[in-house]
Amino acid sequence: MPAFLRALESRNYRIYFAGQLISLAGTWMQQIAMVWLAYRLSGSALVLGTVGFASQIPILIFGAIGGVITDRFDKRRLLITTQALSMVQALLLAALAWRGEATTSHLIALAFGLGCINALDVPTRQAIAVHLVDNRDDLPNAIALNSFLMNVARFVGPTLAGFVVALVGEAVCFLLNAASYLAVLLALLAIRLPADGKRRPSAPPLQALREGLSYAAGHPGIRSSLLIVATTSFLAAPYVVLMPLFAKEIFGGDARLFGLLVGCAGGGSLLGSLYLAGRQGTDGLARLVGVAAPATGAAVALFALSPGIWMAMPVLVVLGLVIILTVAGSNTLIQTQVDNDFRGRVMALFTMAFLGIAPLGSFSVGSLAHAFGVRPTLVACGLLTVAAGLIYRRRSTCPGATD
């Protein structure tokens, strides 16, 4: 394998990668269709923020417990369970949308249910990566390829979803997502983890939870990475929740333009993932994150001020690029610094910072946009993100800072 794809030399990772490629495309199709359906039923920025809040707040509430479970039990079996439950959720969405019975209450409830599943699924997927590669030195590449995989799906899924929704409706997107889970389930059944691929901490659950929190708080590099990811998720990531308003009300488009705009951000993220996958080691990665984090805020503000799609589309490409450098770069720094005994719990904290904090941002930004307007809200969020990124940059370049 070329250096860019070196993690694919491992049989388990190749199989897992192939299954995730199909499943994640379906996941993005469902996410876009769900947001568009919520907007079509309500026409409200507040409802869009509430759906985003409901889908991710369980990760903030239950994510730490999910990390304790991840460190205690067989990760492959945990993923088989969570992926099967996610398939059931997608089928329920498809049935409601197909029968024309879906309401905003249904969408909020099902989004919450999926969030509960993800509170265990996401940290388990993060923690299993180290066990899928035969050579520990390939772990940074595997993390970058995971990010690349997600952003390939993010680039393709929204664009497909926009056309599918416009042609045949949201129900087909939900049904295609349910079918896509078969690929990852078959992949999980095919992989074989090494005998030492799971660890069972002897400490009781609450003590194990406290130990994980103390470990992360006491490690300067991990603590800084978690803080910048949480800040980015709260202030910058919610721009996606407001995308339907930009597509329809500001730029005068439909579901196809919505999918295209999200796809532009996905294309930028794809470029960022490609860059990270091609890196050798983690030297200079903290400095790179220190540049990307404030650039994320600047891109959010520029997108908010875009007078038309001719400016919005390239800005979204840049925004997708710098967000992935910030988040995936921080993920790589954490994964290469964490002790394996704490991997599940620390990756649960990363999941909480990335996905668990996001609902608070979605709800807050959606509420502020409803009260004060979309553009002023996003400009303010962008400027605050710039400030947070500059603080991280100063700390990451201080003498003695972990790089």
Secondary structure by P-SEA (a helix, b strand, c coil): ccccccccccaaaaaaaaaaaaaaaaaaaaaaaaaaaaaaacccaaaaaaaaaaacccccccaaaaaaaaacccaaaaaaaaaaaaaaaaaaaaaaaaaccccaaaaaaaaaaaaaaaaaaaaaaaaacccccccccaaaaaaaaaaaaaaaaaacaaaaaaaaaacccaaaaaaaaaaaaaaaaaaaaacccccccbbbbcccaaaaaaaaaaaaaacaaaaaaaaaaaaaaaccccccccccccccccccccaaaaaaaaaaaaaaaaaaaaaaaacccccaaaaaaaaaaaaaaaaaaaaaaccccaaaaaaaaaaaaaaaaaaaaaaaaaaacccccaaaaaaaaaaaaaccaaaaaaaaaaaaaacccaaaaaaaaaaaaaaaaaaaaaaaacccccc
